[in-house]
């Protein structure tokens, strides 16, 4: 991950008070879409008509808790991905591997690139991860229904998340 590691002392300077697992660094979000055209279907990395302004995201890990954040800047995806299910991959650490724990809270503060199941532009606000994996899904409302990608131009993503890892 190439992150920065530092020891922190909580409540004193003795070894019992040492938090020795602090790391911060960068990660690269990989936007993916589910391709239904081939059987049995597969997730593929998205290509862009208008590239992301900011391809690097940030993270801080304290113990087993990971906080992420990212702002994409303006972009548009290739029209072939329009209306396909949305997924974000490449997280700096896998989710905790506890079944059936979905792990994590993901919030889209500002997003103009998602569509609902009726293909209407949708301001998606949340997402959920899958245990033992390095990806999460953008979801619609308070359900686990996947948001779809919208390929129109000048789209943005402002993303923050907090999740648990085994490492």
C-alpha positions in Angstrom: 0.0 0.0 0.0 2.9 2.4 0.4 1.4 4.0 3.5 2.9 5.8 6.4 3.1 3.8 9.7 3.5 5.4 13.2 3.1 4.3 16.8 0.6 6.3 19.0 0.3 6.1 22.8 -3.1 6.3 24.4 -3.3 7.1 28.1 0.4 7.0 28.8 3.7 6.0 27.3 4.0 2.3 28.4 3.8 -0.5 25.9 0.4 -1.5 27.2 -0.8 1.9 26.0 0.8 1.7 22.6 -1.3 1.7 19.5 1.2 0.4 17.0 -1.0 0.0 14.0 -1.6 3.4 12.4 -1.2 3.8 8.7 -2.2 6.4 6.1 -1.7 6.4 2.3 -3.2 6.4 -1.1 -5.3 3.9 -3.0 -6.7 3.8 -6.6 -10.5 3.4 -6.9 -11.4 1.0 -9.8 -14.9 1.7 -11.1 -16.6 -1.5 -12.4 -19.8 -2.5 -14.2 -21.5 -5.9 -14.5 -21.5 -7.0 -18.1 -24.7 -9.1 -18.8 -23.8 -9.7 -22.4 -21.7 -12.8 -21.8 -22.8 -15.9 -19.9 -22.5 -16.1 -17.0 -21.7 -12.4 -16.9 -18.7 -10.7 -15.3 -17.5 -7.5 -13.7 -15.3 -5.3 -15.9 -13.3 -2.2 -15.3 -15.0 0.9 -16.8 -13.4 3.0 -19.5 -14.0 6.7 -19.7 -14.9 9.1 -22.4 -13.8 12.0 -20.2 -11.1 10.8 -17.7 -11.3 11.2 -14.0 -9.7 14.4 -12.7 -8.4 12.6 -9.6 -7.5 9.0 -9.8 -5.9 8.7 -6.3 -7.9 8.4 -3.1 -6.8 8.5 0.5 -7.1 6.2 3.5 -6.3 6.1 7.2 -6.1 2.7 9.1 -6.1 2.5 12.8 -6.0 -1.0 14.1 -8.6 -2.9 12.1 -10.7 0.2 11.2 -10.1 1.8 7.8 -11.4 5.2 6.7 -11.4 6.1 3.0 -12.3 9.2 1.0 -12.2 10.2 -2.6 -13.3 12.9 -5.0 -13.4 12.0 -8.7 -13.7 15.4 -10.3 -15.7 15.6 -13.6 -15.8 12.5 -15.8 -18.0 10.5 -18.1 -18.0 6.8 -18.7 -18.3 5.1 -22.1 -21.9 4.6 -23.1 -21.5 0.8 -23.2 -21.6 0.8 -19.4 -24.8 2.9 -19.2 -27.5 1.2 -17.0 -25.1 -1.6 -15.8 -24.7 -2.3 -12.1 -22.1 -0.2 -10.3 -19.2 -1.5 -8.1 -16.0 0.1 -6.6 -13.0 -2.1 -6.3 -9.3 -1.7 -5.3 -9.9 -0.8 -1.6 -6.6 -0.6 0.3 -7.6 -3.6 2.6 -10.1 -6.4 2.3 -13.3 -6.3 4.5 -13.3 -8.4 7.7 -14.0 -12.0 6.8 -17.0 -12.7 9.0 -20.0 -14.4 7.5 -22.6 -12.9 7.0 -21.1 -9.5 7.8 -21.4 -7.0 4.9 -18.9 -4.6 6.6 -18.6 -1.0 6.3 -20.5 2.2 5.8 -20.0 4.0 2.5 -21.5 7.4 1.8 -21.7 9.3 -1.4 -21.9 12.9 -0.4 -22.3 14.1 -3.9 -22.9 11.8 -6.8 -24.3 12.5 -10.3 -23.3 9.3 -12.0 -25.9 6.7 -10.8 -29.3 5.6 -12.1 -32.0 3.6 -10.3 -33.6 0.4 -11.7 -35.9 2.5 -13.9 -32.8 4.2 -15.5 -33.6 7.6 -13.9 -30.6 9.6 -12.6 -30.4 8.9 -8.9 -28.4 10.7 -6.2 -27.1 7.5 -4.5 -26.1 8.0 -0.9 -24.8 4.6 0.3 -23.1 1.4 -0.3 -22.2 -1.9 1.3 -19.2 -4.2 1.1 -18.9 -8.0 0.9 -16.9 -9.9 3.5 -13.4 -10.9 2.7 -13.3 -8.8 -0.5 -11.7 -5.4 -1.6 -14.9 -4.0 -3.2 -18.3 -2.5 -2.4 -21.5 -1.8 -4.2 -23.4 1.4 -4.6 -26.9 0.7 -3.5 -30.3 2.4 -4.0 -32.1 3.8 -0.9 -32.1 1.5 2.1 -32.0 -1.7 0.1 -29.3 -3.8 -1.4 -30.4 -3.1 -4.9 -27.4 -2.1 -7.0 -27.3 1.4 -8.4 -26.6 1.5 -12.2 -24.0 3.7 -14.0 -25.2 6.7 -16.0 -22.9 7.6 -18.9 -23.9 11.2 -19.3 -21.1 13.7 -19.3 -19.8 15.8 -16.4 -20.5 13.4 -13.6 -18.9 13.5 -10.1 -18.4 11.3 -7.1 -17.6 12.4 -3.5 -17.1 9.3 -1.5 -16.3 8.5 2.2 -16.3 5.2 3.9 -15.5 3.4 7.1 -15.0 -0.4 7.4 -13.3 -3.2 9.4 -10.5 -5.4 8.1 -8.8 -8.6 9.4 -5.3 -7.1 8.9 
